[in-house]
Amino acid sequence: MLLGFYDYTVILTYLSLISAGLGIFVSLHGEGHPYLGIFFLMFCGLCDAFDGKVARTKKDRSEAAVKFGIQIDSLTDLVAFGVLPACVGDAMIRRSVFIPEMPITGAENRAENSLCVLLFTIMLLYILAAMIRLAYFNVEEEERQKKEEGVRLFYCGVPVTSASLVFPTVMLFHYIVPVDITMVYFAFMIVLGFLFLSRIQIKKPGFKGIMVMVGIGLVEFILLFVAWQVFGFGR
């Protein structure tokens, strides 16, 4: 018998992880395809928007199944909204017209080396911020459930899933403005990583709020798809 749970409550989470893995592979393959990788990020966001609601429709889940669902959701979120955006950033570095590839040796390229090291550091810190937020949220939620019933009304800090809307929006500028947006992408990565760990209070969206975000994601998907068909990856 295989380890784990395989009923319908975990399907969306598994699909999200598969999508994240594909996005990582595509982003890092060859010269890198960040604008294709971003589509997989949006699909991860779509799966995450409904996985919790789908899981809660099954009333006879065992305590082990519930805890398993919480664990795989957080692990998947780290890959989908932490590692995948960083891999998209790596692909953007390799496609950037202003950032040369990091040379293996050569003191004459010290400035380029320093810039690449800085950008890789930003990617690693972003992943670290996503992991810390997810782990802290799990601990905080477990403590909250011991004291009060029902679902939480507010998030402390920006959820990592916001990456599925923020980075596609940034990527749209690639087709709107005739400049390299790589540095803009990394600037947003810094800001978002900081917001993951901030203590600002954000109201948890209800069903209407979720549908609004899904609608925004759909508009982003359509615009990016049209831009991809018109301009391709090399605009």
SULKA-V218336 format. One line per field, one symbol per residue. phi: phi as a letter, one per 20 degrees, with the letter a starting at -180 (. if undefined). psi: psi as a letter, one per 20 degrees, with the letter a starting at -180 (. if undefined). A space follows every 50 residues. Layout:
phi->???
psi->???
//
This chain:
phi->.ffocceffdfffffffffffffffffeflfncffefffffffffffffc fffffffeedffffffffffffffffffffddffgfffffffgfdfeddf ffffcoffdfffgfffffffffffffffffffffffffffffffffdben efecedneffffgfdffffffffgeedecfdgffgffffffffffgefdf ecfffeffffffffffffffgffffffffedmedg
psi->pqqaqkaiiighgghggggggghggghipcipmhihhhhhghhghgghhi hghghiioikqrhghghghgghgggghgggifgghhhggghhgiiqiioq qoqgrohikhgggggggghhgggghgggggggggghgggghghghhhqra qqhqqorpqhiihihghhgghhhhigqlrpjghgghghggghhghhirkq ppppqagggghghhgghgggggghgghghgiaik.
//
